[in-house]
């Protein structure tokens, strides 16, 4: 008797760029891949598709060939939600957004974690209401944690540190994730983790280790 192949969800998008755009080649590729499948559009600039678990590596390679990025779905860091970089790539820090995404998207964490980025204080990528938020202000990057966009518990994130330079920013984000991965309970959201662990404790802890 043949085994039924296990299907899993994958998240797909066009990577970090000007807007969340897909070109005709990518759309045709997606349509051919989908066949009778439906495509689910999420609020986090991702498209969900289904794939046989054993084929994930092959599918990821094929999607990458047409410029589509593929991420795991579930208890992982999601791909970076971002603004449209309307004022230009360098001015709005697109290389920094790409590097943040490269470093953290797809990392296993206790519960799905949503990072977001905006290239100027107007904040179109909504970084202040996501788990980890980066806002470019003048020549630096302000790092926020613990925002929550949902329900009666909605709140704005707390500023960890303003006017960071890229290397300091990457290092702090890495350290925050290490603490969450180490101390977060299974399926405990980052928002709930911060309530339990200490909304002030975590920033203090990572900033102290940064100074050592
Ligand atoms: S946050 Fe600023 S740079 Fe980004 S899309 Fe909005 S206005 Fe443009």
Boltz pocket constraint, residues with backbone or C-beta under 6 A from the ligand:
constraints:
  - pocket:
      binder: B
      contacts: [[A, 83], [A, 84], [A, 85], [A, 86], [A, 87], [A, 92], [A, 118], [A, 119], [A, 120], [A, 121], [A, 122], [A, 123], [A, 124], [A, 125]]
      max_distance: 6.0
